[in-house]
Amino acid sequence: MTVEAATRVSSPLVPLLSGGFAGLAVDVTLFPLDTIKTRLQSAPGFKNSGGFSGIYRGLGAVVAGSVPTAALFFFSYEMFKSTVGPMVHEKYTPLVYLAAASVGEVMACFIRVPTEIAKQRQQAIIGLQTNKGGFQILCEAYRNEGFTRGLYRGYFSTVLRDLPFSFIQFPIWEYLKKAVAENSVNGEITSFEVAMCGSLSGAIAGALTTPLDVTKTRIMLAEKQTASKKLRISTMMRSIYHEAGVRGLCAGLSTRIISFTLGGAVFFGAYDYSKNFVNSFMQLG
């Protein structure tokens, strides 16, 4: 399929369904790596947070949140791109990708943040009880800490982490797709090639945003008694740096690179394949 054809959205249902499938595929496939990364970044350390035991703890919360999160992101991304793109000169196209990614991330974080709070508190074994479900954790967070400090603790740090990630990832992904298509014999790009473009762009973006990810993880795992001052992004980053230096800010770097190398391939490959399938199915109808 050509890049131009791949970027056209025949119906809002296409990015919703395809994005949901892609989010489910990547999260279920790579969940163990994400658990290991979270435990490496947690304040108690990898071993004290559970080591390699229960690496699928929190999977239920991820499955419940990954589908709507990815669906909402790609819906916002594709709709913005297809609406604004035709109005902008070609040389400003990368700016359209940046803006589309920003809109997508801000919207997706309304679902992503509560999901990650439930997931990461299960992964890092917060408190004495370790058999709580994701829904129970969120209910207790809301009851004990409120809406913004409980359910949406770390929202702005998550947006701050994910916006730079998308700023790096999506323009690179779109550029690589265009380059591959232009250098192919028939001017088309396959889902496998889209997956490889996503793999490379994801690895680069994941590596460069690791310090922000460590900061976000620490904020989400913080107990209620933690001073509100420490939950500020800049203060938390300084605290991590004073505790462990650059090594602390880069905790889980190799795991994160591996995760996004594999995750980028699965995520974008699944999205492109399912988008082609949904488009074909809708055309039949």
C-alpha positions in Angstrom: 0.0 0.0 0.0 1.2 3.5 -0.8 1.9 6.0 2.0 -0.8 8.3 0.6 -3.4 5.5 0.7 -2.3 4.4 4.1 -2.8 7.9 5.6 -6.3 8.2 4.3 -9.1 7.4 6.9 -12.2 6.1 5.3 -14.2 6.1 8.6 -13.6 7.1 12.2 -14.2 3.4 13.0 -10.9 2.4 11.3 -8.4 4.1 13.7 -10.7 3.2 16.7 -10.8 -0.5 15.9 -7.2 -0.8 14.6 -5.8 1.2 17.4 -7.6 -0.9 20.0 -6.3 -4.1 18.4 -2.7 -2.7 18.3 -2.8 -1.6 21.9 -4.0 -5.0 23.1 -1.4 -6.8 21.0 1.6 -4.9 22.2 0.6 -4.7 25.9 -0.2 -8.4 26.3 2.9 -9.4 24.3 5.4 -7.3 26.2 3.9 -7.1 29.6 6.7 -9.0 31.4 9.3 -6.6 30.1 7.3 -3.7 31.4 7.0 -5.3 34.8 10.7 -5.8 35.0 11.3 -2.1 33.9 8.9 -0.8 36.6 10.6 -2.8 39.3 14.0 -1.6 38.2 12.8 2.0 38.4 11.0 1.7 41.8 12.5 3.2 44.9 12.8 -0.1 46.9 14.8 -1.6 44.0 14.3 -4.6 41.7 14.6 -7.4 44.2 12.6 -5.8 47.0 9.8 -5.0 44.5 9.3 -8.7 43.6 12.2 -9.5 41.3 11.1 -12.0 38.6 8.1 -13.3 40.6 4.6 -12.5 39.4 5.7 -10.7 36.3 2.1 -10.8 35.0 0.7 -9.0 38.0 -1.4 -6.1 36.8 -2.1 -7.6 33.4 -5.9 -7.3 33.9 -5.6 -3.5 34.4 -3.5 -3.3 31.2 -5.9 -5.3 29.1 -8.9 -3.2 30.4 -7.0 0.1 29.6 -4.9 -0.7 26.5 -7.7 -1.1 24.0 -9.5 2.3 24.7 -6.2 4.1 25.3 -4.7 3.1 21.9 -8.1 3.5 20.2 -8.5 7.0 21.5 -5.0 8.0 20.6 -5.1 6.8 17.0 -8.6 8.2 16.5 -7.3 11.6 17.6 -4.1 11.3 15.7 -5.6 10.2 12.4 -8.5 12.6 12.5 -6.3 15.6 13.2 -3.8 14.6 10.6 -6.4 13.9 7.9 -8.3 17.2 8.7 -5.4 19.6 9.1 -2.9 17.9 6.8 -4.6 19.0 3.5 -4.6 22.6 4.7 -0.9 22.8 5.3 2.0 23.1 2.8 4.0 19.9 2.4 7.1 21.4 4.0 5.2 21.8 7.2 4.0 18.2 7.3 6.3 17.2 10.2 4.6 19.9 12.3 1.2 18.4 11.5 2.6 15.0 12.8 3.8 16.7 16.0 0.5 18.5 16.6 -1.5 15.3 15.9 0.6 13.3 18.2 0.2 15.9 20.9 -3.6 15.9 20.6 -3.6 12.1 20.7 -1.4 11.8 23.8 -3.3 14.4 25.8 -6.6 12.6 25.1 -5.1 9.1 25.6 -3.7 10.0 29.0 -7.2 10.4 30.4 -7.4 6.6 30.2 -3.7 5.7 30.4 -2.9 7.3 33.8 -5.5 5.5 36.0 -4.6 2.3 34.1 -0.9 2.7 34.8 -1.5 3.6 38.4 -3.3 0.3 39.0 -0.8 -1.6 36.9 2.3 -0.3 38.5 1.1 -0.5 42.1 0.4 -4.2 41.4 3.7 -4.7 39.7 5.7 -3.1 42.5 3.8 -4.7 45.4 2.8 -1.5 47.2 1.8 -2.2 50.8 1.3 -5.4 52.7 -1.6 -6.8 50.6 -0.4 -8.1 47.2 -3.6 -9.7 45.9 -5.6 -6.6 45.2 -7.2 -6.2 41.7 -6.8 -3.1 39.6 -10.3 -1.9 40.2 -9.9 -2.2 43.9 -6.6 -0.3 43.8 -8.3 2.6 41.9 -11.2 2.7 44.2 -8.9 2.9 47.2 -6.8 5.6 45.5 -9.9 7.7 44.9 -11.3 7.2 48.4 -8.0 7.8 50.2 -6.3 10.3 47.9 -9.0 11.9 45.8 -9.4 12.5 42.1 -6.3 14.4 41.1 -3.9 13.1 43.7 -5.3 9.5 43.5 -6.7 8.5 40.2 -4.8 11.0 38.2 -1.6 11.2 40.2 1.3 11.7 37.7 -1.0 12.9 34.9 1.2 15.9 33.9 4.4 13.9 34.3 2.9 11.2 32.1 1.9 13.8 29.5 5.4 15.4 29.8 7.0 12.0 29.2 4.7 10.9 26.4 4.7 14.2 24.4 8.5 14.2 23.9 8.3 10.5 23.1 5.7 11.1 20.4 7.5 14.2 19.2 10.4 12.0 18.4 8.7 8.7 17.4 5.9 9.8 15.1 7.8 12.1 12.7 10.6 9.5 12.5 8.0 6.8 11.8 6.3 8.8 9.2 9.6 9.8 7.6 10.8 6.2 7.5 7.6 5.0 5.9 7.8 7.6 3.2 11.5 6.8 2.6 10.8 3.1 2.3 7.9 3.6 -0.1 9.8 6.0 -2.3 12.7 3.5 -2.6 10.5 0.5 -3.3 9.9 -0.8 -6.8 6.1 -0.1 -6.8 6.0 2.8 -4.4 4.2 0.7 -1.8 5.0 -0.3 1.8 4.0 -3.5 3.5 2.8 -4.0 7.1 6.1 -5.7 7.9 8.0 -2.6 6.7 5.7 -0.4 8.7 6.5 -2.5 11.7 10.3 -2.2 11.2 9.9 1.6 10.9 8.0 1.6 14.2 10.6 -0.6 15.8 13.5 1.8 15.0 11.5 5.0 15.9 10.3 3.4 19.1 13.8 2.4 20.2 15.2 5.9 19.6 12.3 7.7 21.3 12.3 5.2 24.2 16.0 5.7 24.9 15.9 9.5 24.9 12.9 9.7 27.2 14.0 7.2 29.9 14.7 9.9 32.6 11.1 11.2 32.2 9.8 7.7 32.4 11.7 7.0 35.6 10.4 10.2 37.1 6.8 9.3 36.2 7.2 5.8 37.7 8.5 7.2 41.0 5.6 9.7 41.2 2.9 7.1 40.5 4.4 4.7 43.1 4.7 7.3 45.8 2.7 6.6 48.9 0.0 9.0 50.1 2.2 10.2 53.0 4.9 11.5 50.5 5.2 15.2 50.7 3.4 17.0 47.9 6.6 18.9 47.1 8.4 15.7 46.2 5.7 14.8 43.7 6.7 17.7 41.5 8.4 16.6 38.3 11.5 18.8 38.7 11.9 18.0 42.4 11.5 14.3 41.9 14.1 14.3 39.1 16.6 16.1 41.4 15.8 13.6 44.2 16.5 10.6 41.9 19.7 12.3 40.7 20.9 12.9 44.3 20.1 9.3 45.2 21.8 7.5 42.3 23.1 10.1 39.8 22.7 9.6 36.1 22.5 5.9 36.6 19.3 6.4 38.6 17.7 8.6 35.9 18.6 5.9 33.3 17.3 3.0 35.4 15.8 0.4 33.1 17.3 1.9 30.0 18.2 -1.3 28.3 14.9 -3.0 29.2 13.1 0.1 27.9 15.0 0.1 24.6 14.3 -3.7 24.1 10.7 -3.1 25.0 10.2 -0.3 22.5 12.2 -2.0 19.8 9.9 -5.0 20.0 6.8 -3.0 21.0 7.2 -0.6 18.1 7.3 -3.5 15.7 4.2 -5.2 17.2 2.3 -2.0 17.8 2.7 -0.4 14.4 2.7 -3.6 12.5 -0.6 -4.7 14.2 -2.1 -1.3 13.6 -1.2 -1.2 9.9 -2.3 -4.7 9.3 -5.6 -4.4 11.1 -6.2 -1.0 9.4 -5.8 -2.6 6.0 -8.1 -5.4 7.1 -10.8 -3.1 8.4 -10.6 -0.8 5.4 -11.0 -3.9 3.1 -13.9 -5.2 5.1 -15.7 -1.9 5.1 -15.3 -1.6 1.4 -16.9 -4.9 0.9 -19.9 -3.6 2.8 
